[in-house]
Amino acid sequence: MSQEVEFFDLPSKPPCQSWSLNPWRTRLVLNYKNIPYKTTWVEYPDIAPTFKSFGIPPNLEDGAYAEYTIPAVKLPDGRYIMDSAKIAEELEKLYPDPPLYLDSPILKQLLQYSPVAIGPLRPEMMPKVCYNLLNPRSVEYFERTRAERFGMPLTEYAKLGGDQAFQEATPGLKQMGDVLRANGGPFCMGKTPSYADLALLGVLEFCKRMGGGVFERVVKIEPAMATLYEAGAPWLERNSY
């Protein structure tokens, strides 16, 4: 039996590297805990048929955007798990050291602030994801499904971005910065990393990968984000295999 975790991630244009927010959360847990793993890349239109073929049950929770999503993992015992939060819980059980502190109230705080900070930036982010990052096979899928979700084509949705979007995101970003500073930084718990930091690092790397100055504007609004990004840099190095 292989001792590696098989990690299913979304590819980018060559050179293929990890880019998406939720998969980065799982990749960061794997990197932080130094868990042996290999990456299997799955394009957007292939996610559902691939995961169905593995017998993974669909996500039927209220508010879910799709029945099958990335990230997912195949554990060394052969079990498949989908969804970054569920994956983190299982990896914490199997590989408890170093700990993720999943029960920390700080994590709940960040999850509470995230919609306020990230939600307004979606018109800025989604078009950049589609046209700066995705391979042709995934572009059509992304354009179609996001137009259905947002009620307009991505080209129109992009017009809701710009300075106004960053202004609306500022209070949420500042709240996140307050959490990072509360215990002296650079991490939410001070000198001790936790899953809250990895989740936030996933957001920051997502902003970095999409380009167009999103990362630079976010860390300018909230400099504590730049401090966290620098402290977490070693766990971001493995991004393509």
C-alpha positions, 0 to 999 in steps of 0.5 A: 500500500502506498504511503503517499496521499494523492492530492487532486488539484486544479492545473494552471497554464504552463508551467502548471502550478497550484493556484486555487484558494481551497486546494491551497489550503489542503496543499499547505496542510500537506506541506506544513505537516511534511506529509508525503503526497503526489499531485494529480491535476484535474481540469474543471470539466473532468472533476465530476466524472473523475470523482464519480468514477472513484465512488466519492459521494456528492456534496449535497450540503445547502449552499454548495456550488457543485456536487463535486469540487476540488480539493480531494485526496486519496488517503494511503488506506484507500479512502477518498475525502473531498472538501478542504475542511474535511480533509484538514480534520482527517489529516489532523487525526492521521498526522497530528504533529505539528498540530493545526489547532482546528478547535481554535476560536481564531479560525472561527473569527477568520471564517466570519470575516472572510466573506466581508473581505473576499466577497467584494473582490470576486468581480476583481478575481474571477475574470483574472482566474479565467483568463490569466490562469486557466487552460483552454479546456477549463475556460469554457466551463468556468465562463458558463458556470460563473455566468450562471452563478453571477447572473451575467458574463464574466466580462460584465461582472468584471466591471463591478471590480476596481477601486470600489471593490477594494474599498468595500473589502477594506473593513474585512481585511482590516479585521483579519489584520487585527486577528493577526496582530492580536497575539504579536504576530506573525501568526494568529496565535503569535509565534505558533502557526495554525490552520487559521494561518494556512487558510489565510495563506491560501487566500494570499497565494490565490491573490498572488497567482491571479496577477493583476495587482490583487495581492499587492493591493491587499497587502497594502491595505493590510500590511499584517498580511504581508508579514504572514505571507513572508513567515509562511513562505516555506510552506508555499514553495512546493506548488507543482508536484 
